[in-house]
Amino acid sequence: MDSLITAAARALATGDPLGALKRVALRDDPPALALRGIAMAQLGDFARAKTLLRNAGRAFGPREAMARARCVVAEAEIALVSRDLSWPEKALDTARATLEKHRDWVNAAHARNLKVRRLLLVGRLDEAERALAEIDPDPLPPAARAAYELVVAGIAIRRLRTKAARAALARAEQAAHEADIPALAAEVASASLVLDSPAARLIARGGSRPLLLEEVETLLASKALVVDACRHVVRGGSAAVSLATRPVLFALARALGEAWPGDVPRGALVARAFRAKHADESHRARLRVEIGRLRAELGTVAEVRATKRGFALVPRTGEVVVLAPPLEGQHAAVLALLSDGEAWSSSALAIALGSSPRTVQRALEALVAAGKVQSFGRGRARRWITPPVPAFPTILLLPGALPGD
């Protein structure tokens, strides 16, 4: 490798893409194309970066399998950052295997870390943890170690293990400081803000207040009966009853939880669960059926008692509280993903949310009409963005199971 290529690679490793381009901008040999692609990615021109890396990968000869694999890994990282979740995972796995075969352990670990980040983004936490366990962070250079610790923190945050998350973020901060890359340090600082921003709202006894993620963890570990509107689960002690596929039952449970220790009139329950303005005999009959189903579902954690005017929720132990997202609405989950500041494709949003592309497209159209999101590009290159919403982290709205789900 000649001196200019070496110098450009060192500049990229320290987060200096302009310094790298000064050395290789006018060269078209495969190593220079690859380095130019990485530099353009660091500068945010992902389309140009992908083209350069693909050209570099094709230009490397058959004996340069390791160089081609590194191009694939770089392209995978660009796909992840640009939220192209349809990028083929098998290509990344093949590249990682090639790098391990050639004993390029650092880039192989980076490839595995990218896979974990994608799994984390789409809420496949169990798979992410298994894949992360195969990475040994000790021999990694500081920049790679910081990226590893950011993933550790991300999983811990999704699992509501705030102490573990803070410890991982502290290690990431130290590694970023050692790497001396400002962009990496900024990424760690941004990730740390999640722990110090409201993650949910507590609704109890007619009042509402914001909760930090650490407070949410404490609440879920308490003896209180928690009607969790973030994940549509009713939690009581170590028991958790999921009503994610029973929206009517959860609407009833939430209405009863918000009114605790009082009761809710039958007419109000009909309006809340069935969205009917006036309750007729058919509505009242249906309400009796749904209340019976709710009693059966919540039997291990609470009772649903009839009162003179309606129904009341009676917990087995403790008080009743409702845990709600900081922002609610019909398309709150889409806004939660877009609030990370990245540009998403509609297909990537559908993958992350586990919804159909058409459902996501309708949500985006409604949000555009409301002035909450905007798009750029056309066709498959179209991307959706929204300015970050203050005090609106995405953690509790994104997919992924908590302990007991």
Long-range contacts (C-beta under 8 A, 24 or more apart in sequence): 1-31, 5-31, 5-32, 5-35, 8-32, 8-35, 8-39, 9-35, 12-38, 12-39, 12-42, 13-143, 14-179, 14-180, 14-181, 15-42, 15-181, 15-182, 15-183, 15-184, 17-42, 17-43, 18-43, 29-59, 30-56, 30-59, 30-60, 30-64, 30-67, 31-56, 31-67, 33-59, 34-67, 34-70, 34-71, 34-74, 37-71, 37-74, 38-74, 41-74, 41-77, 41-78, 41-81, 42-183, 46-78, 46-81, 46-82, 47-381, 49-74, 49-78, 50-75, 50-78, 50-79, 53-78, 65-98, 65-102, 66-98, 66-99, 66-102, 66-104, 68-95, 68-98, 69-94, 69-95, 69-96, 69-98, 69-99, 69-102, 69-104, 69-107, 70-95, 70-99, 70-104, 70-107, 73-99, 73-107, 73-110, 73-111, 73-114, 76-111, 76-114, 77-110, 77-114, 80-114, 80-117, 80-118, 80-121, 81-342, 82-342, 82-343, 82-383, 83-342, 83-343, 83-344, 83-345, 83-348, 83-383, 84-345, 84-348, 85-118, 85-121, 85-122, 85-345, 85-347, 85-348, 85-351, 85-352, 86-347, 86-348, 86-351, 89-115, 89-118, 105-139, 106-139, 106-140, 106-141, 106-144, 109-135, 109-136, 109-140, 109-144, 109-148, 110-144, 110-147, 113-144, 113-147, 113-148, 113-151, 116-151, 117-151, 117-154, 120-151, 120-154, 120-155, 120-158, 121-352, 122-351, 122-352, 122-399, 123-158, 123-352, 123-354, 123-398, 123-399, 123-400, 124-400, 125-155, 125-158, 125-159, 125-400, 125-401, 128-155, 129-155, 141-179, 142-175, 142-176, 142-178, 142-179, 143-175, 143-176, 143-179, 143-181, 143-184, 145-171, 145-172, 145-175, 146-172, 146-173, 146-175, 146-176, 146-179, 146-184, 146-188, 147-184, 149-175, 150-187, 150-188, 150-191, 153-191, 154-191, 157-194, 157-195, 157-213, 157-395, 158-395, 158-398, 158-400, 159-400, 159-402, 159-403, 160-213, 160-216, 160-217, 160-220, 160-402, 160-403, 161-217, 162-195, 162-213, 162-214, 162-217, 165-195, 166-195, 169-195, 193-393, 194-393, 194-395, 197-391, 197-392, 197-393, 198-326, 198-391, 198-393, 199-326, 199-393, 199-395, 199-396, 200-230, 200-323, 200-324, 200-325, 200-326, 200-396, 201-323, 201-324, 201-325, 201-326, 202-321, 202-322, 202-323, 202-324, 203-257, 203-258, 203-321, 203-322, 203-323, 203-324, 204-260, 204-319, 204-320, 204-321, 204-322, 205-260, 205-261, 208-324, 210-326, 210-391, 211-323, 213-393, 213-395, 216-323, 216-396, 219-321, 219-323, 220-323, 220-402, 222-318, 223-317, 223-318, 224-315, 224-318, 224-319, 224-320, 224-321, 225-257, 225-301, 225-302, 225-313, 225-315, 225-316, 225-317, 225-318, 225-319, 225-320, 225-321, 226-321, 226-322, 226-323, 227-253, 227-254, 227-257, 227-258, 227-320, 227-321, 227-322, 227-323, 228-323, 229-254, 229-322, 229-323, 229-324, 229-325, 229-328, 230-323, 230-324, 230-325, 230-396, 230-397, 231-396, 231-402, 231-405, 233-402, 233-405, 234-297, 234-298, 234-301, 234-302, 235-301, 235-404, 236-300, 236-301, 236-302, 236-315, 236-316, 236-317, 236-318, 237-301, 237-316, 237-317, 238-404, 239-300, 239-301, 239-404, 240-404, 240-405, 241-297, 241-298, 241-300, 241-301, 242-405, 243-297, 246-293, 246-297, 248-273, 248-274, 248-290, 249-290, 249-293, 249-294, 249-297, 252-290, 252-291, 252-294, 253-294, 253-298, 253-313, 254-322, 256-304, 256-311, 256-312, 256-313, 256-320, 257-313, 257-320, 257-321, 257-322, 258-322, 259-312, 259-313, 260-312, 260-313, 260-315, 260-319, 260-320, 261-312, 261-319, 261-320, 262-312, 263-307, 263-309, 263-310, 263-311, 263-312, 264-310, 264-311, 264-312, 265-309, 265-310, 266-309, 266-310, 266-311, 268-310, 269-310, 269-311, 325-396, 325-397, 326-391, 326-392, 326-393, 327-389, 327-392, 330-363, 330-366, 331-363, 331-366, 331-367, 332-397, 333-397, 333-398, 334-360, 334-363, 334-364, 334-367, 334-373, 335-367, 335-372, 335-373, 335-386, 335-389, 335-392, 336-392, 336-394, 336-397, 336-398, 337-394, 337-398, 338-373, 338-384, 338-385, 338-386, 339-386, 339-388, 339-389, 339-392, 339-393, 339-394, 340-388, 340-394, 341-385, 341-387, 341-388, 342-385, 343-376, 343-383, 343-384, 343-385, 344-383, 344-384, 344-385, 345-380, 345-382, 345-383, 345-384, 346-382, 346-384, 349-384, 352-398, 352-399, 353-399, 354-399
